[in-house]
């Protein structure tokens, strides 16, 4: 159902499977009942005994998986009720996304620009594309060969739920991808390979560069750029893309479209990031921000 009706991604389906398996094990071992037969009391016991120690976001995700599961059973007439309907989701604190400053992003790009050969060209194309478009890492590594339309300066993306969007690219990203395609073509010819992906990989089961491998490479680039590895991930660069656009005056609807957010409320978090940044700037640089100084003024 998740695949056929909702077009859920492989990662989403895997997360649901993991969360449901976790709940099913608890029901079988602790409550002596199959998950599909669990009642509200069983669900509440699961929350108290297994989820209370988890972070609120983990609690929310696992409870959401159960809600979807029991709603599906009810819709298919496999159950007459939904045992999760009276159970409240945990309150989630609003955490601001981690991101890099413009100077820090440029330091990463500077490092990959100095790298030679095929690996350097690939890393620069990946990094420039990611920062120029704000793609999710799964969207980035699985791009088909013809995804970047050079004559229009855009990248075509198939995102969550199979939804397609077109994101404009700047000249640096377009040029970086062109340079990579030249290396890619020579390498494919030498190896006698043919791939439909922009970033192919012979070692990956999917046929394209894995998210994990790109993550590792990004950490290495970060070290060379003098950035702490724990601050770096592909998603941090997606956040940087959105935050920097908002800071430079981009409207929220445009950013929502480029990020592929279904709900603009998801995108609004970046206005909070920009507001906090402005508040910090005022606190550090406005002459009246220092109250001791202000009191001494005539």
C-alpha positions, 0 to 999 in steps of 0.5 A: 500500500505504501508503495502503490498508493502513496509512492513512498520511497525505499527509505520510508518503507524501510523505516516503517518496516523497522518501526513495526518490527520493533512494535511486533517484537514487544507485542509478541514477547511482552504482551503475548499477542500479534501486533495486528490484534493489539488493543489500546491497552497493549499500545499504551503498555508499549509506549510506557515500557518501550517508547518513554525512554526514547527521544520525542521525535523517535516516539512520534515516528514509531507511533505514527507508523502504528497509526498508519498500520492500524488505519490500513487494517481498518480500511481493509476491514481486517479490524473494526477499530483503531486502537491508536485513535485516543492516543496523543502524540508526544510534544515535539520541541521545535529544533532549528536545523543545523547549517553552514555559513556561506564562508564555510560552504565556500571553503568546502567548494574551494577544497574540491576545486583543487582536487585533480582527476575523476574523483575531484571532478565527481566530488565538485559536481556533487557538492556544487549541485547539492548547494545550488539546488538543495536536493535531498541526498537520495535525490542527488546520488540517484539522478539520471544522466540527463537530469541536468538540462544545460541549455536551460540551466536546471535540474529535473528531480523526482522526489518523495512520492514520485513528485517531479520538480525543476530546480534552477542551477547557477553557472558554477553547478552547471560547469561542474556537472559538465566537467564531471560528464567528460570524465564520466564518459571517458571512464565508462568507455575505458571500463566498457560500462553503460549506466543510466545514472549521473553518478554511477557506481559498479560497487553499489547494488543500486548502480549509483553512488550510495548515500553512505559513500558520499557522506564519507567523502564529504566528511573527508573534504570537511576535514581538509577545509578545517570543519568539524566532521560532526557538523557535516552531512548532505542534509546540512548543505540542504539546510544551508541552501535554504537558509542562505536563500531566505537570508538573501531575500528569496520568498518562502513559496519559491524555496518550498518549491525548490526543496520539494516540501509538500507543506509550506509549514515545513519550509517556515523553519528557515525563516526562524533560522534567519530571524535568529541570525539577525537577532544575533547580529543585532546583539553583537553589533548594534551600539544599543545592544550593550546596555552598560554602554547605553546607560553611559550615553548622555 
